[in-house]
Structures are given as C-alpha cells and as structure tokens.
Amino acid sequence: MAPFRGRSRGRPEGRRQERNGTHSKKRFPTQRVVAEENDAPNGEAENSSEDSESRYEDDLDGEEDEQSIVKPNPYNILLQSLQQEAEQAEPRKKKRKLDRLDRPNSAAIETSALDDADENPLKEANGQEEDTTDGAPVEETLDEDEDSSDPFETHFGSFDENRVFECIQNIDQNSWRVEKHQNTVDRIFLSMPSSAKSTNTHYYQNKSKSPENLKLKKRLAAAAQSIIPSFDELQRELVPYVFNYSDLLFTSRTAQNAASLRYITCLHVLNHVFKTRDRVLKNNAKLANASDGDELELRDQGFTRPRVLLLLETRQSCAEMIETMMRLCEPEQQENKKRFQDGYTNNEDKFAEDRPEDFRELFEGNDDNDFRLGLKFTRKTVRYFSPFYTSDIILASPLGLRRIVENDDPKKRDHDFLSSIEVVIVDQADAMLQQNWEHVEYVFSHLNLQPREAHGCDFSRVRNWYLDGHARFWRQTIIFSAYNTPELNNLFNSSLLNFSGKAKVQPEYDGSYLSVNLPLKQTFSRMNPASPAADPDARFNYFTSAIIPSLTRHLQPADPTIGGPGILIFIPSYLDFVRLRNYFASSNATQNISFGSVSEYTDMPEVRRARAHFFNGRHAVLLYTGRAHHFRRYKIRGVKKVVFYGLPDNPIFYREIIEGFLGQTIAEGRVDAAEVGARVMFSKWDALKLERIVGTRRVGGMLRDKEGDTFDFIS
C-alpha cells in the first residue's frame, strides 16, 4: 500500500477516487506540527511491553510522548510502608500532574503525559481503566435515577426486543418506509424500517425549545441552559433526530450555522458519554454490594471503552469541537491542555477578509488533516491524548485514523478500538469529498466489527447485540455537509442502519446561483449517457464534437490592450482534466489553440506562468480544475468565456467563476458585457449539482424535457 500523505494548505493529501477508481500518482508533503515531526504514528518510538493494555497504549496513541521508566526510590518505599495503615483508612486519591495555562513549562508537559495505568492500578474487567470518582462516594457521582422515557434508555436499555428484531430483519432486507416532510426551508426524508411505527408524532412534531426540555445529565443541564437559553430554528429542527438516536444526514451546513450544529452535537455526545459512564459505575456498585448467592446480569458495556467517534477535517475544527465540549462540561482539571493547544490551534489570520467565508472557515488556523486524539473523562478531569483503549471519545481525521487501522507494519494494524463505537459524528463531509473519500468509506467499513483480541474484556458485562454482531444497528451516525452528493447518498444507504430510523435533510434550492449580477447568457447543454459509467465518454465526445468547433471558429489573435480570447474551461474531475490536456496537446483539431493548465497538482511557478500567459493572450484557453479552486480560490483575470465541462459540487464555485472571473474582466474594460457568456454541459447523472444551480423547480424539466436539450438563461 502506498504511504499516506497529510496536507499543507491548498495541497490535497490525495485525490479522491474518481469514476474509474484510480488515483493520481503525485504526492504531497505532510505539514505537521514541529514538535510532533519525530513522533512515530503508532507509538513506534515508545518502549514495548508484554502487557497487552500497555502495548495498545503505545501502538494506538499515535501522538503520545516518549515516556521514561521511573525506578522506585527505597526511601520512598520505606515511608509508604510506615504510612500504609493510615492510608488504608482513607479513600485512595489519584495523583495527577496537570498542564495549566499559568505553567507553560515544557517539562511539565512531558511529565503530565504519564499513563493513567501507572497512577491507578485498578482496571475494569473489560480492559478499560476504572472510572474513578475522585474520592467521592459512588452515590454522589450518580445524580439521578434511570428514566424510562429517556431516549438513552429506550435505545440502549429498556427496548422491545421483538420490535427491534423485526426492524433488524427489515434493514437486512433493505426494507424501509420513507416519509417526506416539508418545512419553510428544508425537505426532510424520514426512513424507518418497514415494520416500525409512524415517525410523524415522535420526530417531526416533537420539537424542543431549549435544553431544559431534554433528558440531560444534571452536570450538563445547568451549563447548557446558560450557554444555550433557547434553541434557534435550525437546532429545534434537528434536536429530535440527534437526541432520539436517529441517524441524520444534514446537507445545509454553512459557516454561519456551524456553531449551532457544534453545540447540539457536543451536548449530545457528552450526555451519552456521561450516562454510559454512570451506568457502569452504578452497576459496579451493585456487583460490589451483592452477596455471594446473588446472580446479577448487568450488561452495560461494549468490547472496548471508546464510545464516540468524531471524524473531522482539520486540527482547527478538532480544537473548536473540544472547546465547545469544555464549555458545556466545565471540568475542574484538564490534563495535557497546553500540549493540545500548541499542537492543534493557530490564532494567526492567514487570509484577507476578501476570501470567501467558507474557505476561511476551512483553512484558517491549523489546517493539517493528519491527526487523531483520544479524550478520557472522569468526574472532575478531562485528559487529552489518552490512549485509544482508555478513551471515551476519539477525534480524528479520516486520513489520520486510517493510518492506524491500515498500518504498514502488519503487527501494528488494529481496529478493535472501533468495535464498540455507539455514536459517530462526521463534520464538514463536503471538505472530505474534496480530499480522498475512500478514507471515510474505509473507516466506516471497520466500525463495529468483532474484535480480534479480547483486550481483557469481561464478556458477562458486554451487551448482547455486540456479542451477536449487531452493534451497527444500534450505532447512531450524524453527518453534516454543505451539499449532497452521490457519495453521501451511498454512505447514507449502505452504512446508516440504525433501527431507530434515519433522516435526510435537504434544502429547497431557489435557483439564486443562476441569477448573477451580470447581463450574460448562460447556455446549458444536456447529454444523454445511458449510465454513470458511460458518462465520461459521452461527455468527452460531446465536447470534441460540439464545443471545440465553436471555439476554433471564434479564435482571434491576441490584442495587447484587451488580451486574447480568454476561454476558461472548468473541469471538476482530475481524470477528465488529464484527458482534455492530452487532447489539446496532441489532437489535430486543437493544433492552432494555445492553452495552459492549472490543477491541484500544478507547482506554484507553473501556476503563475499559466495565469500570466492567459491574461496577456499568449494562451487562448486555460484548463482549470475544481479542486484547484477549492484549495486555492484563485482570482483568474482575463476570462471572457467560460465552459463548464461539468458542474461543480459546490454551487458557490459557480457564482465565483461567473460573477468573479467574468465580472472582473468587464469591470476592467477588457470586454463588453454582451460578449461574455457561459456554456454548461450536464447529464441526468448531474441532477444534484444541477439542482443547486438552477433550482429545485427547474431541474426536473431540464432533465426530462424531450423537446430539446439546450436551455438558455439570460440574466
């Protein structure tokens, strides 16, 4: 397997899988935090141990520091033996070395990375670390009794086994009942197993107005009510699906609503972790107090400790997610926080305000996309960089997680820590689509598999559905994306298998992207390939037979004052880009057309040269890829005509190219407004992309119209 790659800003770590499943051979250097450049990704630099748990702490905590072996001091041993009797009469307290903001000493950071296993020798029977109560009685840590109306209980505890079994059979047979609802903005498609009850009352009409209406742990309720006094309209719409453990695909994520989505997501994640932890502690107390004759069957755990997985695109987004969690749970102590801030945050402004807001949200701060991080929660403390097998929450990029699961060293490959994941959050899925979507699919294919090793698991405490291999039917998956794509639809259909149902929320598009502030004609030309596999050849044949002849007829010599023809060809797929570049370089039909090219793999000197030659007219045509625009957002000058070889996934790109590129040329006086124009090629397999541009009401007619295949829009 080829080595994985990280990403510096604007340089993708690996092109996502295109139509024929191939990938570009070019690679990119990994941008890593300087302090971690020498860290082995799977703990290779750490000392090995025969103890299974220690081994996994080394292998799976890809960002743990080297730890030194501390030998016991004989004098300290003598003192401990003299005080042993007194210590036995008192509750045992954990000793911790903490990173504090007022002590940014690097030595303190290193010493705080000691494993909790060294501090607390008590282990849970399933190989997890014992959840300590920090000296408080167990009763004080459990702030409320179980509530049968709590969605946590109805999903993981007191559910109807016969009903759930019928739902699982329906899901195995791909038998879903779909209900469509409409609100003022979005279309909501609710899918339930065909034998399940109607979802109308339970989800669509039951909207919470504030955190006060939710079944939250008391330690979360006060902070949540203070930070979120009332839910906004979007939160009220999504809270029923999130907190009732339904799967959710939300395709209207923006930079403006990102914070609202983070708050309800983090609140739900923390609520789930705390309730699961308290259930384990409560059952531990029951077992400790049970007499020898009592037979208690308390199934409250999975095979391993990690319960929540957050797939995020950049370290900065990881830092924002954790900051939201800390505001909600208000821990008294945070171990390794200084180290986390140094490695994951960057407060410097890298981009000017004229850059698009979605671009700045994604790439501002630390935009490295090769990371993984474990979080462990106790009653008063949160520990960053905890080994995966002792973590409650794992935050990682798809690339960073895959580098552990699919390690080059077969002995270090492991995915057992993903076997008991109960909640998965995928944020900014649209950005992951611009990277290598195969990483996301690979991670999902390794969720909730039967572990290869026991890891000290007490199978008498493991829930039955884990033992039966049905954990995927209990897992909740929440995906946030700026738009929908066939890849997301495929993931929604194949990997979101929750017996509580799933919801797809899509906006109603009004066609505003078509209404540009320029007096130009936009011509949409439809092709009719029989299948998605036939689309690339049909598109290329149409381009060479219909578009190229029109370009060659209108080519004129460059004018020093106004430049050349200025024809920009936008190509979403890198494979199509390579095909067209070879065609322009070798075909007799294009031998009189000078051209340049800019892709996501083009070096910066070549980019500057191609842009300069295009602007002054030396190049009549510029080939420009969608991913180059995603990572760089170039402002290309001299554009007079645009040919969209395919529509961009991101509709913002369409407006930026039409209004930005063509509008700038008109404003500079290099062309009259009547001379500019846009030509768009599309097929029925581009329905989702086309809908975002022309609007939901128009798209059906443009795809099915039998009277013609050309549609003109004049703004």
N, C-alpha and C positions, 0 to 999 in steps of 0.2 A: 504493500500500500504506500502511495506517495505520501511524503510528510505533509502535515497540516501547516497552514500559514495563518498568521494573525493579520492585522491591518493597521496601517497608519492612515491618517485622514485622506480620503479620496482614493485610496488604493485598496480594492477589494481583496479579501483573503482567498478568494477562489470563486470563479464564476459559477453561478447556479446551473443546475442541469437543464439543458435546453431540449429541443424537440427529439433529437436522436439520442439523448442521454450522454453525449460526450462533453468533455471539458477542455478548456484551453490549457496548453502546456506551460504557459508563463506563470511565474510565481512572484510573490511579493514578500519583502522582508517583514518580519514581525516587529511591531512597535510595542515594547514592553517597558514597564517602569524600571528605571535603572537599578533600583535596589533588588529587583527580582530577576535580573537577567541571568544570574548564575544558578537560580533555583531549578532543580530537576522537576519536570511537570508532574511526576508521580512520586516524589519523595525519594529519588534515587540517591541523593546526597546524604540521606539520613541513615542512622545506624539500623541494621536489621535486627530482628528479634524472632525467637521461636514462638513467642506468644502470638496467637492468631489476631487478637484485637490490636496489639501494638503494630503488627505487620500492616494491618489495614489503615491504621492511623498514618503510617509512613507513606503507604502507596497511594492512598486516596486523597489525602490532604495535599493537593498539588502546590500549595503556597505556604506550607509550614516552614519555619526557620529550622536550621540545624540546631540540634539540642545536644548539650553536653551532658555527660554522665556524672552525676554528683555523688561522691562516696560519703558514707555516713562518718561523722566525727565521733570517736569513742567517748569523749567527754559529754557530748550531747546525749549519747545513748545512756550514760550513767544518770544524767539529770532526768531523763524521761523515765527511767526505771524507778527513781525515787518518788516521782510525782504520779506514778501510774494509778495508785489508789485514788488520789484526788480527782484525776481525770475521769475515772470510771464513774464517779458520782455526778458528773456534769455532762450535759449534752455535748456531743462532739461537734466542733465548729470547723468549717472549711477555712483554710488559709489560702488567700489568693494574692497574687501580685497583679496590680491593676495599672493599665495605662490611663493616665489622667491628662486632661488638656493642660493643666498647670505644671506638668512634669514631662516635657517633650524630650527627655533624655533617652538616647538610643539604647543605652544599656538596660534601662527599664523595659523598653520594648522587647528586647531579646529575652529577658528573664521571664516576662509575662507569658511567653509562648509555651511554658511547660504544660505538658498534658495533664488534663484533669484526672487521668487514671493514676498519676503519681500522687495527686493530692487526696483523692478519695478512693480507697481500695474496694469499696462496696460496688458491686456490679449487679445490674439487673440480670435476671435469669436468661434473657434472650440476647445477652451480649451488649446491651445498651448500658450506659452509665446510670447509676442510681440517681433519680431525680431527688436532690436534697431539698430539704425545707429550710435550710439555713438556720437551723437551731430552733425553729418554731414547731409546735406540735402539729401533727398532720391535720387535725381538725381545724386549725386556724388557716391552713392553706386552702381548704375546700370551702368556698364562700357560699355555696348554695347547693340544694339537693337537685336530683335529676328531675327534669320536666318532660312529661310525655309528649307535650306539644312542641317541644324544641325540635327544629329540623335536624339538628345533630343526632338526637335520639331516634327520630323516625327514619333517618337514613342509615345510621350505623348501629343502632341499638334495638329498639322495640318495633321492628318492621314485620309485616305479614310475610312469612316465609313462602307461603303458597303463591301469593300475588307476585312476589319478586321472582320466584322460579318461573312463572308464566311469562313475565317480562323478559327474562334472560332467554327463554326459548324464542320469543318473538324477535329479539335482537339477533340471535344466531341465524334466524331465517330471514333477516333483513326486512322484517315486517313492522313498519312504522305507520302511525297515523299522523298526518300533517294538518295542522290548523293554521290559518292565516289571519292575522290581525293587523289593523292599521291604526296608528296614532297620528298626531298632527305632522310628524316629520318622518317616521320610520315605518317600514313594513316588517312585521315580526312573524317568522315562520316557526311554529312550535311543533316539534316532533316527539311523539310519545310511542312507546311500544303499543302495538295494536290492542292488546288486552287491558291496557291501563285505563284509568278513569279520565274523563274530560279534564282539560287543563284550564278551562275558561276562568272559573272562580278562583282556583288556587293560585294561579300565577298572574293572569292578565289583569284581574280586577283588584287583587290584594296588594296594594302599594303602601309602603311605609313612608311616613312623612319625616321621620327623624330617627337617630339611633335609639331613642327611647322606646320605639316600637319593636326593636329586635331583641332576640334572646341572646344577650351578650353576657360574658363573664363580668362580675362586678368590678374587677380591677381594670377592665376596659371601658365600662359604660360611662364612668364619670369623665374620663379624658375625651372619649368620643363625643359626648354631648357638649363638652366645652369647645372642642375644635370644630365640630360639625353640628351647630344648633339645629339645623334643618337641612334635609336633602334638597339639592336642586332638582330641576326637572329630569335631567338625564339620570341622576342617581336613583330617583324614585322609580324610573322605568326599569333599571337594571337590578336593583336590590332584590326583588323577589326571586330572580333566577340565581343570583350569586349566593344568597344566604339560604336558599332552599336546596342547595347542592345539585342544581341542574347544570348541564353543560351549556356553554354560551360562546357564540361567535359574533362579535360586535365589530361591524365594518365601517364605523363612522368616527374612529379615533382621530383627534386633531391635537395640535399643540395647545389649543385653548382648553380642551376638556381633559387633557392628560392628568392634571392634578386631581380632578374629581374622580376619575377612574382609579387612580392610585389609592385614594383614601378608602373607598369602599372595598377594594381588593385587599389592602393591607389589614383593614379591620376584620375582614372575614378570615384571612389567613391566621392572624393572631388568635382570634376567637377559637378557631379549630385546634390550633396547637395547644392552647391553654386548657380547653375542655378535654382533649385527649390525655394530656399530662395529668390533670386532676383525676380522671377516671383511673389511670394506672396507680396513682398514689392511694386513692381510696380503696382500690382492690388489694393493694399491698398491705394496707392496714387490716383489712378483713382477713387476709390469709395469716397475718401475724397474730391476730387475736383468736383465730379459730382453734378449737380443741382437736385432739388427735382423731376423734371419731367423726368430725365434720368432713363432708365431701363437697367442696366448693368447685364449681366450674366457672371460672372467671376469664372469659375470652375478651381481651381488650387491646390487643397489640397485633402488629404485623411481624414479619420475619426480622426486620431491621428497624432502627429508630427513625430515620428520615421520613417525614410525612408530607412535606410540601416541597414542590419544585417550582422555581421561578426561572423561566427562560427569558433572558434579556439580551439586548443587542450590544450595549456598551457598558463599560465600567461606570460611566457617569450616571446612566439610568439605574444601575445597581445601587449607587450611592443615594440617589433620590428615593428609591424604593425603601431602603433601610432607614433613611432619615424620617420618612413618614411612619414607619413602624415604631421607631423610638419615640416619636411624639405621641403616639397612641398608647404605648405600653408603659412609658415613663419608668424605665429601670433605674434602680439605685446605683448600679455599677455596670460599667461596660469594659470588658477586657479586650485589649488589643485595639482599642478605638483609634489611637494615634497612628498606629501602623496602617489601619484601614484607610484613614483619611489621606495619608501620604501616598498610598498606592492606588486609590480609586477616585479621588477628586482633583479637580483643576479649576480654580476660580478665575483664571485669566480669560479675558474676552478675546477670542481668536478671530472673530468675524465682525465686519461692519454691520450696521443696522439695515443697510440696503439688501443684505442677503435674505432670502425667504425664511419665514419663521419656522417652517417645518425642517429646513436644512439646519438652522442654528440649533433647534432643539435636539436633533440627532447627533450633530458633530461638535457642538460646543462642549467644552470641558474635556475629560479624559475619554476619548473615543475608541480606545483599544477594545477589540471584540474577542480577545482570547483570555478568559478568566473563569474561575469557579471559586465559590466561597461557601463555607458552612457556618450556620448560626445555631448556637445552642442556648436555650432559655432555661433558667431556673427561676425560683420565686423572686429573687431580687437582682439577678445578674443576667446579662447577655454576653456571650462570648463570641467574638469574631474569629474566623479562621479555625473553627473547631473541626476535627477530623470528621469525614462524612458519616462514619458509623456511629458517632456520638452527637450528631447534629439533628436538630428538629427541622430546619429549613435549609435547602440548598439553593443558592442563587448562582446561575452560570449562563454563559453564552452557549449556543449550540456547538460552536467550534470547540470551546474550552472543555465542555462536558464530553464531547466525542473523543477528544484526545486522551481522556482517561479510560473510557469504555473500550476504545479500539487502540490500545497502546501498541507501539511497535514491538515491545517485548511481550511475548505471549504469557509469561508468568505474571505480568502486572496488569493484564486485562481483567476488568471486573465490572460488573453491572449489578451486583447483588444489592448495593445500596439503593437502587431504584425499584427494588421488588415490592416495597410497601408504601409507595407514594399514593396519597389519597386525594391531593389537590394539586393541579398543575395550572400555572399562570403563564401565558405567552403574551408578552407586551411588545408592541411595535413589530408585529409579524410582517408588515409591508417592507420594513427595512431588512428583515431576514430574507425575504424573497429576492432582494437585490444582491444578496450575498450568495450563499450556496444552500438552497432549500433542502438539499439532500441531508445536511446535518440535522435539521429539525426532524425529518422523517426517520432518520437513524435513531435519534434519541427516543422518539415515540415507539419505535419498534422494540426498544429494550425496557420499556416501562412494565412493571407488574409481572415480570417473568418469575418462574420458580427459581430460587437461589441455588447456586451450585454448591455452596457450603452452608453449614448450619450457623456459623458465627456465634456459637453459644446460645442459640435460640431455645427458649422453653416452649415447646410446641403445645403444652397444656394451656398456655395463655394466648395462643395465636387464634385469631378469628377464623371461623370455619370457611369463609369464602376465600381466604388466602390459601388454605390447605386444599381446597377444591380447584384452585387455579382460576377463580372467577373475580379476582381483585379488580380487573379492568372495568367490570360492570358497576363497581362502587366508586370508581375514580371520577372526580369532577375536573373538567378541563375548561378553562376560560381563556379565550383568545381575543386580543384587541388588535385591530388593523385599521389603517386609513381607508382601505378599499378591499373589495372581494376579488378573488382570482380563482381560476380552476384548481390551482394547487391547494388553496384553502378549502374549497368545496370538497376536494378529495380527502383531505385530512378530516374534515367535519363528518363525512360519510363513513370513513373507514376506521377512525381511531376514537371518535367520541361516541361511546357505547353505554352511557350512563342509564341505568334502569329508571332514574327519576326524570329522564327526558332531556331534550336539548333544544336550544333556541338559537335561531339565526336572525340577527337584527341588521337590516339593510336600509339605507336611506332612500327616499324618493327623490330622484335627480330631476331638476327643473330645466336642464339644458343651458344653464348660465355660462358654462365654459365656451359654448358656441357663440354667445353674444359678446364678442370682443369689441373694444372701443376703436375699431378701425373700419373704414369703408372698403372692405375687400370681399372677394368671392371665395368661398370655401367649397370645393367640389369633393364629394365622397363617391368613390367608385367601388362597387361591390364585385367580388369574385365568388365563385360557387364551387369550392372544392368539396368532394364527397365526404371527406373525413378529416379529422385533425392531422393525421399522418400525411395526407395529400396536400395540406395547406402550404407548406414551404415551396413545393414545386409549382403549384398553381400561382402562388404569389410572384415567384421569380419569372415565370412565363408571361404573366400579365405585365410585369414591369418592363421586360425586354421588348415586348411586342406593342405595348400601348404608351408607355411613359417615355422610353428612350427616343423613339422617333419624334415626339413632340419637343423634347429637349434639344435635339440636334437641329431642328428647323429654326429655333429661336435663338441660337447662339450667335453672339455678335462679338467683335473684337473689343478688348478692354479699353475703356476711356480713362485717361489719367485723372480726370476730375470726378467721375462718378463710379469708377471701378468696373468690374466685369459683370457677367450675368448674375452672379450671386445666388446660385441654386444650392440650397441645403437639403440633403436627403437624410431624414431622421430614421434610424434603424433600431428598433427595440432589442433585437436578438443579436448576440455576437456572432453566432453561426451565419446568420443572414448577412451580417456585415462582412465577414470574410468572403462569402460567396460573391457579393457585389464588388468588393475591392478587387478580387481576381478577375471578375468580368470586365471592369473598367480598365484593368491593366493589360488584358490580353485580347479582348474582342475587337473585331474589325469595325463593328458598329460604333465603338466609342474611341477609335484611334485618334479622332480630332478633338476629343474632350479632355482637357487638362483637369486633374482632380487632386484633392488632398483628402486626408482621413484623420479623424480623431476618435479614438476608442478609450476604454478604461485602462488599456494596457499601453497606450502611447506615452513615451517619455516626454517630459516637460519641454526640452528643447525642440522636439519634433512638433509638439502641440503649438508652440509659439510660431514656428515656421509655417505650419499649415494655416493657422489663423491669419498671419500676415499676408501670405500669398493669396488667400481667399479674399481678403479685404481689398487688396490693391488690384485684383482682377487677374493675377497670374494663374490662379486656379479658378476655373469656371464652376466646378462642383466641389462640395465638401461633404464627405460621408461622416455622419455623426451618430454615435451610439447612445442608447437610452441610459446605460449605466455610467457612461462618461458624464452625462448631465446630472445623474443622481449624486455622484461623488464629488463633482467639481462645480456644477452650476455655472459653467462658462457663460459669458455675455459676448456672443459672437457678433461681430459687426460686418456689414456689407451684405446681409441677407435680403434678397429681393423676391425670391420664390421659395416655397417650402414644399417638399414632397415627403409625406409620411408613408414610408414603406410599410409601416404598421403603427397602430395607435399605441401610445404609452400606457402602461398600467396606471401610473399616477396622472390624474387629469390636470394637476397643477402644471405639469410639464407642457401640456398642450397650450395653455394660456401663456406661459412664459416664452414659448417659441414664437407664437403668433403675435402677441402684443409686444413682447420684449424685443425679439430679434427684428421682426418686420417694422414694428413701431419705431425703433431707434433709427433704422435706415431712412424712414420717411421724415423723422424729426431732423435728421442731419441734412436733408435736402438732396440726397443722392438718388432718389427715385420719386416719381409721382405716385400718389395713393392709388390711382386707377391701374397702375402697372403691377402692383404686388398681388400675390394670390397664394392659395394653399390647395394641394391635391392630396387626398387621403385614400389609401387603399384599405379595404376591410372585407371580411367574410363573416359568415354566420357564427364562426368559432370565436369571433372577437366581440360577442354580444355584451359581455360585462364591461369591456373597455369602451365600446361604442355608447352604451347606455350612460356612462358617466359624462360623456362629451355632449351628446345631442339631447339627452333627457329620456326619462322612463317612458313618456307617452309616445315619443317619435320612434324609439328603437325597434319596436315590433314591426311597424310598417316598412322601415328601411330594410329589415332582414327578410321580409316575406313578400314584398311588392313584386308582382310578376310583370308589370307593365314596363319596367325599366330598371337599370342597375346603376344609374348615375343620379345623384341628388346634389343640387346646388343650394347653398345658403349665402345670402348677401346681407351683410350687417350694415 
